[in-house]
Amino acid sequence: MMEANRDIFETKANRIFDFDKSIRAVVLLTSDGKLMAEFGRPGVASLEPKSEAETVYMKATIAISMTAPMDKYHGRIRTAILVKEKVTIICFNLMARIMLISTNPDFQLQKLEELGRLVDQLSLG
């Protein structure tokens, strides 16, 4: 990612961090799972080692792409939510890109629609 684009994405990621204090990290991937940019909330350590992050991103991308055969019946997937014991991962399908937002387990899922609107407004797709 070019430096100017990275700065723009960092500004947008900060808006997402401002949305809710339980948001841990914001990651932007290509539609095939390649990392474009990632930002963690300052002072919050990643749960997985850096060496495993790429695998985590790829698995999230696969989870979204697995629904593609149903798209003709149900429309494309917009959001997938993985609720795990230690983290909730929200995957936004932005057409050419995928955004992963990881949150602490206390993130209130009723805020999901509002978070989705914010992601749409930031025009990251």
N, C-alpha and C positions, 0 to 999 in steps of 0.2 A: 504494500500500500504506500502510495506517495505520501511524503511528510505532511503536505497541506491537507490531504484527505484524512490523514490520521488525526490531525488537530481538530478538524471539523467533527470527526466521529467522537473524539474525546469530549468535546463540548456537548454533543448530543448524549453521550453516555452519562455525563454529569447530570443532565436533566433527568435521566432515568433514576440515577442514585437519589436525587432530590425528591423523587416521587414517593419513595418509601424507605425507611431506615433499615428494613430487613433485607433489602437487595444487596447481595454479596458481590456479584460480578455480571458484566455485560460482555458478550462475545458476538462478533459478526463473522459469519462463515459464508463461503461461496455455496451455491446450491449443491455442489458435490462434496461439501464438508471440509474444504481447505480454509485454514484460519486467515482472516483478513485483518482483524484487530481484536484485542481483548483488553479489558480494563477491570481491575478489581477495586472494590471499595478500599480506600486507604485504611490500613490497620487491620484488615480482615484477611487471614491466611486462607489459601486455597485448601480444599479438603483432599484433593488428589495431588500426588507429586507431579511436577511439571512434565516428566517423562510420560505420564499417563493421560495428560490433558487431550492430546490429539486423538487418542482412542475414544475418549468420552465424547468428543465433538463428532467423530465419525459415526458412533452408535446413535447419537441423537439425529443425525442426518438420515441414517438408514431407517429409523423409526418413522420419520416423516415420509420418506420415499416409499415405504412399504404400503402406504395407503393409496398410492397412485392408481392402481387398477380400479379402485372404487370411484375415482374422480368423475368418471362419465355418468355415474348414477347420483352421487352425493355432492359433487363439486369438490374443488381442491381443499385440502386441509389448510386451515388458517392458523390454528394454534394447537399444540400438544402440550400436555402438562404431565410431568413425571413427579409424583409425590413420593419421596423416599424418606427414610427415617431421619437423616441428618440434613437434607436439603430438598427444596422443590425447584425443579428446572422447568422453566416455561420456554417453549420453542415456538417462535413466531416464523411462519413461512412467508417471506417477503418477495415471492416470485423468484427473482434471480439470486436472492440471498436468504440466509437463515440467521435469525438472531436468537441466541440463548441468553436467558436472564436467570441466574441462579439466586435463590432467596433462602433465608433461614426458614425452618419449618413453621414459624409463627406468621408467615405472610398470609394475609387474609384473601382467600380466593375470590371473595366478592369484589375485590378491587381489580380483578383480571380484565374486565371490559374497559375500565378506565385506563389501565396500563396499555392495553391494546390500542386505544385511541391515541395515546401519547406516542407510541411507537409509530403509528400511521402518520401522525402530524410531523414527526421528525424526518420523514421521507428517506429512510435508509435502504429501501429496496432498490 
